[in-house]
Amino acid sequence: MYDVTIIGAGVVGCAIARELAKFNIKTIIVDKENDVANGTTKANSAIVHAGYDALPGTLKASTNVLGNALYEDLCKELDVPFKRIGSFVVATEESDIEVLKELKEQGEINGVPNLEIISKEEVRKMEPNLSEDIIAALYAPTAGIVGPWELAIALAENAAENGVEILLNSPVTSINKVDSGYVVVAGEKEISTRYIMNCAGLFADKINDMVNEPFFEILPNRGEYNLFDKSVGDFVNTVVFQTPSKDGKGVVVLPTVHGNFLIGPTAEKVEDPNDLKTTMNGLNFLREKAHKVIPGFPFNAVITSFTGLRAKVKHGDFIIEESKNSKGFINVAAIDSPGLTAAPAIAKMAVEILCKSSGGFETNESFNPNRKPSIHFIDLSDNEKAELIKKDPRFGRIICRCENITEGEIVDIVNRKAGATNLDAVKRRARAGGGRCQGGFCGPRVMEILAKELQTDITSIVKDSKGSYILTGSTKSSSVEVN
């Protein structure tokens, strides 16, 4: 019998798992995918929002501002890349100035510190590559950027280090109420549990409807992105938004924590919660919108395009509440933007709701908030590199030349709690395959390392999701017959 079953291993589900690890209870997190952070979390803008664009009084507003304030300490504990670089909302027309004033006032009501509207001269001084058409900007110095999947992975890893179980490749197909709580069928496993946290993202409505009367519908919203080479990573040094519209925050341009450059997203309603295609229309739209604020940007430096899906609902706010029909069933749903920013605060709120419903749990006095630091070989001094290679020669073998990732680093992230088991999982944890060639050269070597460390045949190593096989067998016989 588990005390808590968390359905969904995105950044919110993993944040809740870590919060629950602070108690002496038995917790399991289940997901239908082949890795944690494999849904919305792996394909978003990676922005830690300041909190001025959420309507005052909403859950989005309160959890955004609190979540933002928690980021610095949380990322230090988990050894996750985070930079507080600030953000602009830029105005190109006089009518936009009124929008900036409204956003500033709204942000101040929400509790966002140090907001200011700055002049064209000040904007251009901070960001000389921005368009000369910009006449002013709302500056929010508390905004930042983070590695979104790295945060979710680190949260899951730290939760697992503190006793939380993780079950992947296990879609939830039924949930039944019983006297002691619930029975969840996840993949081939039947889980008896007292309480449930529904963090199923794009499928949260389906999970709710297995137990409760339907009361919300997830509306998938597709967003396309372009990722650019590190050679243009410092084209701007802050997050740059355009004046928002009824469809959302619009196309944003920003550096990433790893030195690349990101432009996106589009915003398109779709029916299929698995629709991750990129389109020529979408990519042309990104170019057109981005050129308004960065006219000299080298679009030929793109290294990959990708699509993410956001889980929206009609009323537009987060859903974080216990079911009225099912005690101990907590819905944590409709977590679209600013969900990444709000995740640490959402986790605290959801756990508080559960503790109130359950009567509380005994504190885990042995909880360790600090994740084992990752090894980043390229950032070490020459002496540190030499010492590390002396201890383990695998750190002397570069596997990914684009990102300078060693065999030792890959072995390390494979053998951690919630470790990598496929090519994209390695890419998300260690950056191998994340550079200019996108794994074209290092992919086969990474597969060899995975097969060796996981003690499996190389043909079983997949790109990402279960069934995304790369190798299916030999094309030639290993022996040659000579006449």
N, C-alpha and C positions, 0 to 999 in steps of 0.2 A: 504493500500500500504506500503510495506516494502522498505527500502532503499537498504539493502543488505541481500541476502540469501546465507548462507554458507552451502554447501552440503558436509557432512562428519564431524563427531564429534570425530575424532582422535586427537592426540596431536597437529597437525598442524592446523586443523580446529578450535580447541578450543583456540589455541594461537592467531589466527586471530580474533576470536570473542572477545577476551579480548582487543586486539589492537583497534578494531572498537568501543568498549565500551568507548573509550577515546573521542569519538565525539558525538554530539547531533544528532544521526540518529537512525532509527528503524532497528534493526538487528535481524535476526532469524537464528538459526543453526538447520539443520534437519539431521536425520540419520535413516537408516533402522533398526538399532539394538535396543535392549532393554535398552541400557545404553550408555553413552559416553565411549570412549576409548575401544571399544569392538572389534576392528579389529587388525591391525598390532601393535597398541600401547600396547595392553595387553600381547603380547607375543614376546618379543625381549630381547636383551642382557643387557638392562638398563645401557649402557655405555655412558658417556659424553666424546666423542673422542677428542683428542688433535688437530688433523687436519693435520697430516703429510702424510696420505695415499691418500688424494684426489689430483688429478692432478691439478697443478697450472693453474689458469685461468678459472677453472670450477666454476659453481654455488656451487657445493659441497664444494670446497675449501674455497670460501669466506664466505659462510653462516656457515660452520662448525666452523671456527676460531672465527667469531663474536658471534655465538651462545654460544660457550664455555665460552667466556668472560662475557656473560650476565647471566649465570646460578646462580652465587652466590647470587646476589641481587634479582633476580626473585624468587628463592626458599625461600629466607627470607621473601619476601613480601607475598608469598602464603603459607608459613608454610609447605613446602614440604621437605622430607628428601633428602639431597644431601651431598656427601663427595668427596673431591678432593684428591684421593688416589694415583694418578699417574698410569702409565702403562709401561709395558715392551713389546718389541718385541724381542723374544729370538732367538739366533743363536745356532745351534748344529753342523754345518759344516762350514768349511772355506769359502765356496762359499756364505753362508748366510751373511757373514760380508759385502760383497759388496752390498747386498740388504739393509742392515741396513744403510750403507752410503748413498745410493740413497734415502731412506726414510727420513733421516736426512736433506739432501740437499733440498728435496722436501718440507719438513715441514718448513724449514727456509724461502724458497721462499713464502710459504703460510702465514708466519707471526707467526708461532708457537714458543713461547718463551722457552728458557732453555733446548732445546734438547741436549742430550749427549749420546755417546756410552760408556758404562761402561764394565769393565772386568768381567771375571768369578768370581773372588774373591769378587768384589763389589756386583754382583748379589746375590751370595750365602750369603753374609753378610746381605743383606736386606731381602732375602727370602730363609731361610735355607732348606725349604722343596722342593725346585726346584731340578730338576735332575742335577747330577754331569756332565752330558753330555753337558750341556749348556756352551758355551765358551765365550759368550758376549751377550749384550742386548742394544737395543735403549731404553733409559729412557725418558719418557715424563711426567714431574711432574704435568702438567695442566690437565691431564685426570682425570675423576672421575666416580662416579656411582650415580644413582638417582632412585627414584620410578617412573617408566614411566607412569603407569596408574594414580598414585596419582597426578602427575604433570598435566596430561590432565584433571582429575576431578577437581583439584583446579583451573585451568584456566577457565573451564566451570562454576564453582561455582562463581568465582569472576566476570566473565562476566555477569552472571545472576544477581548477586548482584547489578551490574551497569546497569541493564535494558535490557540485551540481552535475547531473548526468546529461549527456547530449545524445539524442537519437535522430539520425539523418535518414534520408531516403525512405521516409515513413509518412506518407500522406494520411491525414485523419479522415476516415471514411464513415465513422459513426460515433456518437456520444450518447450514452444512456444514463439517466438518473437512477441511482440506487439509494438505499437507506444511509449508507456511509458516505455518499457523495456522488461520484460519477465513474463510469467505465468508458474509457476512450480506446477505440480501435485505431491504431496508428501503424500502417504497414502490416507486418506480421505479428505485431506486439499488441497485447491487450493490457491496458494500464488502468489499474484501480487508483483513484485519486480523490482526495477530499475537496480540492479546489482547482479551478481552471482560470488561467489567464489567456484570453483570446487576443493574440497579437498577430493574426494571420494575414494582415496586409490586404492585398487585393481580393482575398477570399474570406475576410473576416465576417461578412454577412452570411456566407454559407455555413461557417462554423457556428455562428449565433443561432441560425435557423435549425440546426440539428437538435437544439435543446429548448429554445425559446420562440415565442411568437415573433415573426419578422417585424422589425421596426426601423431598419435602415437598409439602404441599398448602396453598395459600392459602385461608383461610376469611374471606370478606368480612364486616365488621362495620359496620353503619350507625349513624351518630350524627347526630341532628337538633339544630339550634341556632336561637336567636332573637338577632337583632342589634337594638340599641335606639339611639334618637336620642341625640345628644350632650348633650341637656338633662338626661339622667340618668347621664352618664358618670362622675361622681364619687360615685355612691351608695355604693360602697366603693372604697378605694384600694389594696387588696391582692387577691391571688388567693385565693378562699375555696372550699375543698373541704369536702364532708361526709365523715364517716367512711366509708372505702371498704368495698366488699362483694366477693364472689367474682366479680362481673361487671366490676369495674374501679374506677376512681377516683370514679365517680358524677358527678352533675350539679355543675358548678362555676359560680360567678358571678365576674365579673372586669371591670375596665375594659380597654379596648384602647389600643394606643399612639397611636391617633388621636383618643381622647377619647370614643369610643362605649362601649357596655356590651354584654357578651356573656353569654348563659346557655346551657349545654349541656354535654355532649351526652347524648342517649339512648344505649343500647347494645343493638343488635338484630342477631342473626345473619341474614344473607340469602344466597341462592344466587347471585344475579346480581351480578357485580362492576361493573355499570353502574347499579345501582338507587339513584338519587339523589332519590327522591320524598320529600316531607315529608308527614306525616300528622297528622290532628287528634288522634289518640291520643297521638302523640309530643309534640306541642306542649302538650297538656293536662298530660302527665306532667312536662314541664319547669316549667310554672307551679306545679304542686303541690309538686315537690321544692324549687324555689327559694324558695317562700313559707316553708319551714321555717327558712331562715336570713335571708331579707330580707322579712319580712312586709309591710312598707309599700311595696314596690317598685311603680312605676307601669307595669304591663304594657301599658297602652294606648299606650306610646311606642315600640312595636316598629316598625321600618322595613323589615325583611326577615327571612325565614326561609330556611334552607338546610340541606343535608345533606352530610356527608362520609363516606367509606368508609375503614376501616382494614384493613390486610392482616395478619391474625393467622395463627398456626399452632398446632397442638395443644400442642406442648411449651412455647409461650409466650415463647421468647427470640428475639433477633435471630439471623439466619444470616449470618455474614461469614466466608467461607472459600473456598479454591480447590477446584474440583471434583476429586474423587478419580479421575475417569475422563478428565478433559480438562485438560491442563496449560495454564495461562494463562487459564482460564475462572473468573472470580471471582464467586460468588454473594453479592450484598448484598441480602438478602431478609427478608421478615417484619418490616419496619421499621414497627411500629405505635408507639404511645406508649411511651416518650418519644423517638421518632425525630427530631422537630424539634430538641429539645435536644441529642441525641446526634450530629446530622449532622456537625458539624465533626470530632468524634473518630472517627466511623465512616469518614469520608473518609481520615483519616490512617492508620487501621488497614488499610483496604482497599488503599491505595497501598503500604503497607509489605509486605503479603502479595504484591502484584504484583512489587514490586522484588526481594523474596527469590526469587520464582519465576523471574524474568527475568534475574537477575544485576545488576539496577540500571540506572539511566539517567544520562546526563550532565546536570548541573544547568544550568538556563536562567539565566544570569547577568543577563539583561535583564528578568527577571520583575518586573512592577510590581504590588504588592499593593493599591494604592490606586485605587479606582474613581473616575471623574470624578464630583464631587459633583452631586447633583440640585439643581434650582432650586426653592425653595419661596417663591413671591412674597409670600404673605401674612405670612411670618415676617420679611421684610426691614424695615429702617427706612425712613422716608419718603424720605430722601436716596438710599438704595440703590435704592428703587423708581423714583425719578425718573431716576437714572442708567441703570438697566436699560431703561426705556421709551425713553429717548433713543437708546440703541443699537439697540433692537428694539421698535417700537411694538406688536408683538403681545402683549407683556407688559402692555400697558395695556388689553387687552380681556378682561373676565371672561367665561368660557364656562360654568363650573359655579358657580352662585350659592350652592348649599348649602355647598360646600367652598372657595369663592373660588379656583378654579383658572383660570389664564389660558390664552389661546391659545398664548403662548410656551412655557409649560410642556408643553403637549400636543405641540407641534412638536418640542421637545427629546427627549421620551421615544420619539417615533416614529422619530427619526433616529439613535438610539443603536444600538450593537451589541445584538443580541437585542431589537430595538425592538418597539413595539406595532404590531399589524396589524389589530386588531379592537376592538370597543367594550369588552369586558371586560378586554382587555389594557391599554387606556388606564386603565380603572378601577383595576386592580391597581397600575399604576405611578404614576399621577398623581392618583388619587382622584376624577377627574371621573366622576360617576355613582355615587359611593359615599355620598352624603348622604341627606337626608330624602326627596327625590323619586325616588331610585334611577335617575337618568338620564332621568326623564320629560320634563324641559325641555331639558337640555343634550345629550341623545343625538343629535338631528339635526345639531346644530352640530359635535359630535365626529366624526360620520360625514363631514361635509363636509371637515373638516380632514384626516382620514385619507385620503380619496379624493384630495385635492390633493397631500399629501405623498408618498403612495405612487404617484401618477400612474396612478390607476385609476378606473374608473367607480364611482359611489357605490353602485350596485346590487350590486357585488361585496363590499362591506363587510358582514361578518357580526357577529352578537352575540358569539359565542365560538367554538364548534367549527365545523369545516368543514361548510357546508350550513345553518347557522343564520341564513338570510337574513332581512333586515328589509324590504328593498325589492326588488321584482321588476320594476318598470316604472312608467310613468306611468298615472294614472287618467283623465287628460284630455289632449286634444290641446293642443300648445303654441300652435297658431294657432286663431283664432276666425273663422269665416266670417260676414260681415255681408251681409244681403240688402238 
